[in-house]
Amino acid sequence: MRDSRKFARQTQNRLVVGLLALLFTVGLILIYFLYSPGQHGSVYLAGILIPLLIILLILNVIERLATIARE
């Protein structure tokens, strides 16, 4: 029998990675065409990515602390 929690976590991680990949590819293309080739779209998208990574890091730490407290 498969571990449902592991499968759910793996699926959720794949969805997040896919969303970020889609955001970056489509976002960079739209910034390039709508604003101008001289704009650096990666700088704008890094402004989005950095807070997301900080939030994910904080949530991961909280989850690990909760797991340790449960044991």
C-alpha positions in Angstrom: 0.0 0.0 0.0 1.3 3.5 -0.9 2.0 6.1 1.7 -0.7 8.7 1.0 1.1 11.5 2.8 4.3 11.0 0.9 2.3 10.9 -2.4 0.4 14.1 -1.5 3.6 15.9 -0.5 5.4 14.8 -3.7 2.4 15.9 -5.9 2.2 19.3 -4.1 5.9 19.8 -4.6 5.6 19.0 -8.3 2.7 21.5 -8.7 4.7 24.3 -7.0 7.7 23.7 -9.2 5.6 23.6 -12.3 3.8 26.8 -11.3 7.2 28.6 -10.7 8.5 27.3 -14.0 5.4 28.6 -15.8 5.6 31.9 -13.9 9.2 32.5 -14.9 8.9 31.4 -18.6 5.7 33.2 -19.3 6.6 36.1 -17.1 9.9 36.7 -18.8 8.3 36.5 -22.2 5.6 38.9 -21.3 8.1 41.4 -19.8 10.2 41.2 -22.9 7.4 41.9 -25.3 5.3 44.3 -23.3 8.0 46.6 -21.8 11.1 46.3 -24.0 14.1 44.1 -24.6 16.2 46.4 -22.4 14.2 45.6 -19.3 15.6 42.9 -17.0 12.7 40.7 -16.3 14.7 38.3 -14.1 15.2 41.2 -11.6 11.4 41.6 -11.3 10.8 37.9 -11.0 13.5 37.6 -8.4 11.6 40.1 -6.3 8.7 37.7 -6.4 10.8 34.6 -5.8 12.8 35.7 -2.8 9.8 36.3 -0.5 8.2 33.0 -1.6 11.4 31.1 -0.8 11.6 32.9 2.6 8.0 31.9 3.4 8.6 28.3 2.3 11.7 28.1 4.5 9.8 29.4 7.5 7.0 26.9 6.9 9.5 24.1 6.6 11.1 25.0 9.9 7.8 25.1 11.6 6.8 21.7 10.2 10.1 20.2 11.4 9.6 21.7 14.8 6.0 20.3 15.0 7.2 16.9 13.9 9.9 16.9 16.6 7.4 18.0 19.3 5.0 15.2 18.2 7.6 12.5 18.7 
